[in-house]
Amino acid sequence: MKRFWSFFSFLFVSTMALPVFAEGGGSAGGGSATAAIGAGLAIGIGALGGALGQGRAAAGALEGIARNPGAQNKIFTPMILGLALIESLVLLAFVIAIMLVGKA
């Protein structure tokens, strides 16, 4: 896990440093590369976070049901609601990525 966060922080810092090396010309399409990188990061991080959140939610719910099978009806509905809300955030990241690509 430490390697993952090291790689992720390196990737984040390296993409944030890209505008430093850009030339100062006022070209019309100057923001397209930055918008494309932003779109890629938005959908990538959104999908990664959503997948991790859904995995933890499902694991917690299944563990709770395994420990107390009688509580299945009380656990199942909030779990489905939580999964739907997590998925809505992933879809929001997708919409933001599409909007950024539209600017490019």
TARAQUI-V522713 format. One record per residue. RES is the residue in one letter. SS is DSSP state (h for helix, s for strand, l for the rest). Layout:
res:RES ss:SS
res:RES ss:SS
This chain:
res:M ss:l
res:K ss:h
res:R ss:h
res:F ss:h
res:W ss:h
res:S ss:h
res:F ss:h
res:F ss:h
res:S ss:h
res:F ss:h
res:L ss:h
res:F ss:h
res:V ss:h
res:S ss:h
res:T ss:h
res:M ss:h
res:A ss:l
res:L ss:h
res:P ss:h
res:V ss:h
res:F ss:h
res:A ss:l
res:E ss:l
res:G ss:l
res:G ss:l
res:G ss:l
res:S ss:l
res:A ss:l
res:G ss:l
res:G ss:l
res:G ss:l
res:S ss:h
res:A ss:h
res:T ss:h
res:A ss:h
res:A ss:h
res:I ss:h
res:G ss:h
res:A ss:h
res:G ss:h
res:L ss:h
res:A ss:h
res:I ss:h
res:G ss:h
res:I ss:h
res:G ss:h
res:A ss:h
res:L ss:h
res:G ss:h
res:G ss:h
res:A ss:h
res:L ss:h
res:G ss:h
res:Q ss:h
res:G ss:h
res:R ss:h
res:A ss:h
res:A ss:h
res:A ss:h
res:G ss:h
res:A ss:h
res:L ss:h
res:E ss:h
res:G ss:h
res:I ss:h
res:A ss:h
res:R ss:h
res:N ss:l
res:P ss:h
res:G ss:h
res:A ss:h
res:Q ss:h
res:N ss:h
res:K ss:h
res:I ss:h
res:F ss:h
res:T ss:h
res:P ss:h
res:M ss:h
res:I ss:h
res:L ss:h
res:G ss:h
res:L ss:h
res:A ss:h
res:L ss:h
res:I ss:h
res:E ss:h
res:S ss:h
res:L ss:h
res:V ss:h
res:L ss:h
res:L ss:h
res:A ss:h
res:F ss:h
res:V ss:h
res:I ss:h
res:A ss:h
res:I ss:h
res:M ss:h
res:L ss:h
res:V ss:h
res:G ss:h
res:K ss:h
res:A ss:l
